[in-house]
């Protein structure tokens, strides 16, 4: 039937070409126009009309820069080939505004991944852009060997967002740097060496943090992670003990007793695993683990690189969802809304250990990024983005679960706020990953105008982590597009 329709469409197209010759010789145009409308309707009659993207009162600037082919050619010639691209036909993104991105042709895309969970307030948020512009015109760089009020003001503002005695900041440029420093501080403060992290975790790509990371796809065959031990992942969906956090915590206690001297430097965990596929920790896990770690002389370190600043909706920091207070908190990505900014926040007692030697970061907390960081905090508060994340995230979870009832390929829906995951499986009982199907839907979503993230050890989890200005209308559009894409499997 499909071949018959294709043959008929081809014959109709040839007829249209003949009518085009009539038009070129001065004949009437109406017949050709009507014929093209009829042909278009015939070709598309079997497919539902794509959903309409929400209205957005913004017109992108005309783009006259290098086109996709030229940019791709330069990338292949001059950039390291290890840098991967999304999509079979990559996108040449030339402009962004709030929750939307624009390609070289001016086509608008709904950004549901926020530059890998990095754009918190929105692309080119005007207040953040203005804060950066003002500081750029005054002073771009000093380093910390001189005084400048921006870094001090920002440290004060950030410390005010922290619970307990977490009041001392050290600014760096990336999450890898922040986690690397947290590991060093924990070892110096405790006098112990061993670190415990989780399977399925991602904490960075430096030589040290690559050892904390527990995905083979992110680990080179080099010396890394000396003294790092990985515990069972407390995954409520695929883990051995379901949602029983206390039982997973026993594995940490076993590691302390069997893989270390009985004394440890610290414990690292994301409160919702990001690269690992938006995996939340089992209920009650962190309180039990923190007790085991502290009893063994270690510090508890929360990696808030992706979950911080209200993204989870119910709390400002992800670790607060489990009712704990860490000894060290690392943060990056959304902290600067896309600028290179990260931080390690700890107690005055732990911070003191770095004074035994000279420690220095050339760019960390420079005046421009400190001005941006302050603007991010103001914007997220003024626009009530934490509450907004909860409302829109709850709506998405409800709608994703409706899709789960309709599409057997959806094995799990999970997360909090705008830190969500949808896992595709070939069999709900075995939970075998539906990796090719995930790629197919991923490409179709782009064609419909929605840019998702993708993660999980097997690459079968959609990561829905948009800018925090993402609206309910955007969420509704995303769900409709996902329904259409899944229906084509």
C-alpha positions as CSV (number, residue, x, y, z in Angstrom):
1,X,0.0,0.0,0.0
2,X,2.8,2.4,0.9
3,X,4.6,1.7,-2.4
4,X,1.4,2.2,-4.3
5,X,0.8,5.6,-2.7
6,X,4.4,6.6,-3.4
7,X,4.1,5.6,-7.1
8,X,0.8,7.6,-7.3
9,X,2.5,10.7,-5.6
10,X,5.3,10.5,-8.1
11,X,2.9,10.5,-11.0
12,X,1.1,13.4,-9.5
13,X,4.4,15.2,-9.1
14,X,5.2,14.7,-12.8
15,X,1.8,16.2,-13.6
16,X,2.7,19.2,-11.5
17,X,5.9,19.6,-13.5
18,X,3.9,19.7,-16.7
19,X,1.7,22.4,-15.3
20,X,4.8,24.3,-14.3
21,X,5.7,24.4,-18.0
22,X,2.3,25.9,-18.8
23,X,2.8,28.5,-16.1
24,X,6.3,29.4,-17.5
25,X,4.8,29.9,-21.0
26,X,2.2,32.4,-19.6
27,X,-0.6,30.0,-18.6
28,X,-2.8,30.4,-15.5
29,X,-1.2,29.9,-12.1
30,X,-4.3,28.9,-10.2
31,X,-4.2,25.3,-11.5
32,X,-0.6,24.7,-10.4
33,X,-1.2,26.2,-7.0
34,X,-4.3,24.1,-6.4
35,X,-2.5,21.0,-7.6
36,X,0.4,21.6,-5.2
37,X,-2.1,22.0,-2.3
38,X,-3.8,18.8,-3.3
39,X,-0.5,16.9,-3.5
40,X,0.7,18.2,-0.1
41,X,-2.5,17.1,1.5
42,X,-2.2,13.7,-0.2
43,X,1.4,13.1,1.0
44,X,0.7,14.2,4.6
45,X,-2.8,12.9,5.1
46,X,-1.6,9.8,7.1
47,X,0.4,11.9,9.5
48,X,-1.0,14.0,12.4
49,X,-0.2,17.7,12.2
50,X,2.7,18.5,14.5
51,X,1.8,20.4,17.7
52,X,2.3,24.1,17.6
53,X,5.2,25.5,19.7
54,X,4.0,28.1,22.3
55,X,4.1,31.7,21.1
56,X,7.2,33.6,22.1
57,X,7.4,37.4,21.7
58,X,11.0,37.6,20.3
59,X,12.5,37.8,16.9
60,X,16.0,36.5,16.4
61,X,18.5,38.7,14.8
62,X,19.3,38.0,11.1
63,X,22.3,35.7,10.9
64,X,25.1,36.3,8.4
65,X,27.9,34.2,9.9
66,X,29.4,30.9,8.8
67,X,26.9,28.2,7.8
68,X,26.6,24.7,9.3
69,X,28.8,23.0,6.7
70,X,31.6,25.6,7.1
71,X,31.5,25.4,10.9
72,X,31.4,21.6,10.8
73,X,34.4,21.5,8.5
74,X,36.4,23.9,10.8
75,X,35.5,21.8,13.8
76,X,36.7,18.6,12.2
77,X,40.0,20.3,11.2
78,X,40.9,22.3,14.3
79,X,39.0,20.9,17.3
80,X,39.8,17.7,19.1
81,X,37.8,14.8,17.6
82,X,36.9,13.6,21.1
83,X,34.2,16.3,21.3
84,X,31.0,14.6,20.2
85,X,27.9,16.2,18.6
86,X,24.3,15.5,19.1
87,X,22.1,14.4,16.1
88,X,22.8,12.9,12.7
89,X,22.4,16.3,11.2
90,X,24.1,18.6,13.8
91,X,22.5,22.0,14.7
92,X,24.4,25.2,14.2
93,X,23.0,27.2,17.1
94,X,23.6,30.9,16.7
95,X,21.3,32.6,19.3
96,X,19.4,31.9,22.5
97,X,16.7,33.6,24.5
98,X,15.3,32.3,27.7
99,X,14.1,28.7,27.1
100,X,14.6,28.8,23.4
101,X,17.5,28.4,20.9
102,X,17.7,29.5,17.3
103,X,19.6,27.9,14.4
104,X,21.2,29.6,11.5
105,X,17.9,29.7,9.5
106,X,16.1,31.3,12.4
107,X,14.2,28.2,13.4
108,X,13.3,28.1,17.0
109,X,13.8,25.1,19.3
110,X,12.6,24.4,22.8
111,X,15.7,23.8,24.9
112,X,14.8,21.1,27.4
113,X,18.4,20.4,28.3
114,X,19.7,23.9,29.2
115,X,23.2,23.4,27.7
116,X,23.7,20.2,29.8
117,X,21.8,21.6,32.8
118,X,23.9,24.8,32.8
119,X,21.5,27.6,31.8
120,X,19.5,28.1,35.0
121,X,17.8,31.5,34.7
122,X,17.4,31.4,30.9
123,X,19.6,32.0,27.8
124,X,20.8,35.6,27.7
125,X,18.6,36.7,30.6
126,X,18.6,40.5,30.4
127,X,19.5,41.1,34.0
128,X,22.4,38.8,33.9
129,X,23.6,40.1,30.5
130,X,23.4,43.7,32.0
131,X,25.4,42.7,35.1
132,X,28.1,41.2,33.0
133,X,28.2,44.2,30.6
134,X,28.6,46.7,33.5
135,X,31.4,44.8,35.1
136,X,33.2,44.2,31.8
137,X,33.4,47.9,31.3
138,X,34.9,48.5,34.8
139,X,37.3,45.6,35.4
140,X,37.5,42.2,33.9
141,X,40.2,40.5,35.9
142,X,42.3,41.0,39.0
143,X,42.9,37.5,40.6
144,X,42.6,37.2,44.3
145,X,45.9,38.8,45.1
146,X,44.0,42.2,45.1
147,X,40.8,43.2,46.8
148,X,37.6,43.6,44.7
149,X,34.1,43.8,46.2
150,X,32.4,41.6,43.6
151,X,33.9,38.3,44.8
152,X,33.4,39.2,48.5
153,X,29.8,40.3,47.8
154,X,29.1,37.2,45.9
155,X,30.6,34.9,48.6
156,X,28.4,36.6,51.2
157,X,25.3,36.2,49.1
158,X,26.0,32.5,48.3
159,X,26.8,31.7,51.9
160,X,23.5,33.1,52.9
161,X,21.8,30.4,50.8
162,X,23.6,27.6,52.7
163,X,22.4,25.7,55.8
164,X,24.3,25.3,59.0
165,X,27.8,26.4,59.2
166,X,28.6,26.1,55.5
167,X,29.8,29.7,55.2
168,X,33.2,29.7,53.5
169,X,33.5,29.7,49.7
170,X,36.3,29.0,47.2
171,X,35.6,29.8,43.6
172,X,36.9,27.8,40.7
173,X,35.8,27.4,37.0
174,X,34.2,24.0,36.6
175,X,32.5,21.1,38.4
176,X,35.6,18.9,37.9
177,X,37.8,21.5,39.6
178,X,35.3,21.9,42.5
179,X,35.1,18.2,43.1
180,X,38.9,17.8,42.8
181,X,39.3,20.5,45.5
182,X,36.7,19.0,47.7
183,X,38.6,15.6,47.6
184,X,41.8,17.4,48.5
185,X,40.2,19.2,51.4
186,X,38.6,16.1,52.8
187,X,41.9,14.2,52.7
188,X,43.8,17.1,54.3
189,X,41.2,17.7,57.0
190,X,40.7,14.1,58.1
191,X,44.3,12.8,57.6
192,X,42.7,9.8,55.8
193,X,43.0,8.9,52.1
194,X,40.1,6.6,51.0
195,X,37.1,8.1,49.3
196,X,33.8,6.3,48.8
197,X,31.6,7.2,45.8
198,X,28.7,5.5,44.0
199,X,28.4,3.4,40.9
200,X,26.7,5.2,38.0
201,X,28.0,8.5,39.4
202,X,29.6,11.3,37.3
203,X,31.8,13.8,39.1
204,X,34.1,15.2,36.3
205,X,36.8,14.4,33.9
206,X,40.1,15.5,35.6
207,X,42.5,12.7,36.4
208,X,41.2,12.7,40.0
209,X,37.5,13.1,39.4
210,X,37.6,10.6,36.6
211,X,38.3,8.1,39.4
212,X,35.2,9.3,41.2
213,X,33.1,8.8,38.1
214,X,31.7,5.3,37.6
215,X,30.8,5.1,33.9
216,X,33.3,3.3,31.6
217,X,32.4,5.7,28.7
218,X,33.9,8.6,30.7
219,X,37.1,6.8,31.9
220,X,40.3,6.5,30.0
221,X,42.7,3.6,30.6
222,X,45.1,5.8,32.7
223,X,46.1,6.0,36.3
224,X,43.1,7.5,38.1
225,X,41.1,7.5,41.3
226,X,43.7,6.0,43.7
227,X,41.9,5.3,47.0
228,X,38.4,5.6,45.5
229,X,35.9,2.8,46.2
230,X,32.4,2.6,44.5
231,X,29.4,1.4,46.5
232,X,26.2,-0.1,45.2
233,X,24.0,2.6,43.5
234,X,20.9,3.2,45.6
235,X,18.7,3.2,42.5
236,X,15.0,2.8,43.4
237,X,14.2,1.5,39.8
238,X,17.0,-0.9,39.0
239,X,18.9,-1.4,42.2
240,X,19.1,-4.6,44.2
241,X,17.1,-3.3,47.2
242,X,14.5,-1.1,45.5
243,X,13.8,2.0,47.5
244,X,15.3,0.7,50.7
245,X,18.0,3.3,51.4
246,X,19.1,1.7,54.7
247,X,20.0,-1.6,53.0
248,X,22.1,0.2,50.4
249,X,23.8,2.1,53.2
250,X,25.0,-1.2,54.6
251,X,27.1,-1.7,51.5
252,X,29.0,1.5,52.3
253,X,29.6,0.1,55.8
254,X,30.9,-3.1,54.3
255,X,33.2,-1.1,52.0
256,X,34.6,0.8,55.0
257,X,35.3,-2.5,56.8
258,X,36.7,-4.4,53.8
259,X,38.3,-2.0,51.3
260,X,39.8,0.6,53.7
261,X,41.7,0.7,56.9
262,X,38.4,1.5,58.7
263,X,39.1,5.2,58.4
264,X,38.0,7.2,55.4
265,X,38.4,10.8,54.1
266,X,35.0,11.3,52.6
267,X,31.9,10.2,50.7
268,X,30.8,11.8,47.4
269,X,27.2,11.7,46.0
270,X,25.0,13.5,43.6
271,X,21.5,13.8,45.2
272,X,20.0,13.0,41.8
273,X,22.5,11.4,39.5
274,X,22.7,13.6,36.3
275,X,24.7,11.9,33.6
276,X,23.6,8.6,35.1
277,X,20.1,9.3,33.9
278,X,18.3,11.4,36.5
279,X,18.5,8.7,39.2
280,X,17.3,9.8,42.6
281,X,18.8,8.2,45.7
282,X,16.6,5.7,47.6
283,X,14.7,7.1,50.5
284,X,16.6,7.4,53.7
285,X,19.9,6.7,52.1
286,X,22.0,9.8,52.9
287,X,21.2,10.0,56.6
288,X,22.3,6.4,57.1
289,X,25.4,6.7,54.9
290,X,26.4,10.0,56.5
291,X,26.4,8.4,59.9
292,X,28.6,5.5,58.7
293,X,31.1,7.9,57.1
294,X,31.3,10.3,60.0
295,X,31.8,7.3,62.4
296,X,34.8,6.3,60.2
297,X,36.3,9.8,60.5
298,X,35.2,11.0,57.1
299,X,33.5,14.1,55.6
300,X,30.3,14.1,53.6
301,X,30.4,15.8,50.3
302,X,27.3,16.8,48.2
303,X,27.8,17.3,44.5
304,X,25.1,19.9,43.7
305,X,26.5,20.7,40.2
306,X,23.2,19.8,38.6
307,X,20.7,19.8,41.4
308,X,21.4,23.1,43.1
309,X,19.7,26.5,43.1
310,X,16.1,25.3,43.4
311,X,16.0,23.1,40.4
312,X,14.5,20.2,42.3
313,X,11.6,22.4,43.3
314,X,11.0,21.3,46.9
315,X,14.3,22.6,48.2
316,X,17.1,25.0,47.2
317,X,19.7,22.2,47.5
318,X,19.1,18.6,46.4
319,X,20.6,17.2,49.6
320,X,17.9,18.9,51.6
321,X,15.4,16.4,50.1
322,X,17.0,13.7,52.3
323,X,17.2,15.9,55.4
324,X,21.0,16.0,55.7
325,X,23.6,18.7,55.9
326,X,27.0,17.9,54.3
327,X,30.4,19.1,55.3
328,X,31.3,20.2,51.9
329,X,29.1,21.2,48.9
330,X,30.3,21.5,45.3
331,X,28.4,23.5,42.7
332,X,28.8,24.6,39.1
333,X,26.8,24.7,35.8
334,X,23.6,26.7,36.8
335,X,25.6,28.8,39.3
336,X,26.8,31.0,36.4
337,X,24.0,30.6,33.9
338,X,26.6,29.4,31.3
339,X,29.6,31.4,32.5
340,X,32.7,29.5,33.7
341,X,32.0,29.6,37.5
342,X,32.0,26.9,40.2
343,X,32.4,26.8,43.9
344,X,33.3,24.7,46.9
345,X,31.5,25.8,50.1
346,X,32.4,24.3,53.5
347,X,32.8,25.2,57.1
348,X,35.4,27.6,58.5
349,X,37.2,24.6,60.2
350,X,37.5,22.5,57.0
351,X,38.4,25.6,54.9
352,X,41.4,26.3,57.2
353,X,43.3,23.2,56.0
354,X,44.3,24.9,52.7
355,X,46.3,27.5,54.6
356,X,49.1,25.0,55.3
357,X,50.3,25.8,51.8
358,X,49.7,28.4,49.1
359,X,46.6,27.7,47.0
360,X,45.6,29.8,44.1
361,X,43.1,29.8,41.1
362,X,43.9,32.3,38.4
363,X,40.3,32.8,37.1
364,X,38.2,31.6,40.0
365,X,35.6,34.2,41.0
366,X,36.9,37.0,38.8
367,X,34.9,40.2,38.9
368,X,32.8,39.4,35.8
369,X,31.7,35.9,36.8
370,X,31.1,37.1,40.4
371,X,28.8,39.8,39.1
372,X,27.0,37.2,37.0
373,X,26.7,34.9,39.9
374,X,25.1,37.6,42.1
375,X,22.7,38.3,39.2
376,X,21.7,34.6,39.0
377,X,20.9,34.5,42.7
378,X,18.8,37.7,42.4
379,X,16.9,36.5,39.3
380,X,16.1,33.0,40.7
381,X,14.7,34.6,43.9
382,X,12.8,37.5,42.2
383,X,11.2,35.2,39.6
384,X,10.5,32.5,42.3
385,X,12.1,29.8,40.2
386,X,12.3,27.2,42.9
387,X,8.5,27.2,43.3
388,X,8.1,27.4,39.5
389,X,10.3,24.3,39.1
390,X,8.1,22.4,41.5
391,X,4.8,23.4,39.7
392,X,6.0,22.7,36.2
393,X,7.9,19.6,37.2
394,X,4.9,18.1,39.0
395,X,2.9,18.7,35.9
396,X,5.5,17.0,33.7
397,X,5.7,14.0,36.0
398,X,2.0,13.5,35.9
399,X,1.9,13.8,32.1
400,X,4.9,11.5,31.6
401,X,3.2,8.9,33.7
402,X,0.1,9.1,31.5
403,X,2.4,8.4,28.5
404,X,3.9,5.5,30.5
405,X,0.5,3.9,30.6
406,X,0.1,4.4,26.9
407,X,3.6,3.4,25.7
408,X,5.1,0.1,26.9
409,X,8.6,1.3,26.0
410,X,8.6,3.7,28.9
411,X,10.0,1.7,31.8
412,X,10.4,4.5,34.4
413,X,9.6,8.1,35.0
414,X,11.5,9.8,37.8
415,X,13.0,12.9,39.3
416,X,12.1,16.1,41.1
417,X,11.2,19.6,39.8
418,X,13.0,20.2,36.5
419,X,15.5,17.4,37.0
420,X,13.6,14.6,35.4
421,X,14.3,11.3,33.5
422,X,12.3,9.1,31.3
423,X,13.8,5.6,30.8
424,X,13.0,3.5,27.7
425,X,13.2,-0.3,27.9
426,X,12.4,-3.2,25.6
427,X,10.9,-5.2,28.4
428,X,9.4,-3.8,31.6
429,X,10.2,-7.0,33.5
430,X,13.8,-7.3,32.6
431,X,14.3,-3.6,32.2
432,X,16.6,-4.2,29.2
433,X,17.6,-0.8,27.7
434,X,15.9,0.4,24.5
435,X,18.9,2.2,23.2
436,X,18.2,2.3,19.5
437,X,14.6,3.3,20.2
438,X,15.9,6.1,22.4
439,X,18.0,7.4,19.5
440,X,15.1,7.3,17.1
441,X,12.8,9.3,19.5
442,X,15.7,11.7,20.2
443,X,16.0,12.5,16.5
444,X,12.3,12.8,16.0
445,X,12.0,15.2,18.9
446,X,14.6,17.5,17.3
447,X,12.6,17.4,14.1
448,X,9.6,18.5,16.0
449,X,11.5,21.3,17.6
450,X,12.4,19.9,21.1
451,X,16.0,19.4,22.2
452,X,16.4,16.8,25.0
453,X,19.3,15.4,26.9
454,X,20.3,11.8,26.8
455,X,22.0,9.8,29.5
456,X,22.2,6.6,31.6
457,X,25.0,4.0,31.3
458,X,23.3,2.5,28.2
459,X,22.1,5.8,26.7
460,X,18.4,5.0,27.1
461,X,17.2,7.8,29.4
462,X,15.9,11.1,28.3
463,X,17.1,13.9,30.5
464,X,14.6,16.7,30.8
465,X,16.4,19.5,32.6
466,X,15.5,22.8,30.9
467,X,16.2,26.4,31.9
468,X,14.2,27.1,35.0
469,X,12.0,29.6,33.1
470,X,10.5,26.7,31.2
471,X,6.7,27.2,31.3
472,X,3.7,24.9,31.6
473,X,2.9,25.6,28.0
474,X,6.4,24.5,27.0
475,X,5.8,21.4,29.1
476,X,2.6,20.6,27.3
477,X,4.2,21.0,23.9
478,X,7.1,18.7,24.9
479,X,4.7,16.0,26.1
480,X,2.7,16.2,22.9
481,X,5.9,15.9,20.8
482,X,7.1,13.0,22.9
483,X,3.8,11.2,22.5
484,X,4.0,11.5,18.7
485,X,7.6,10.4,18.7
486,X,6.9,7.3,20.8
487,X,3.9,6.4,18.6
488,X,6.2,6.1,15.6
489,X,8.3,3.4,17.2
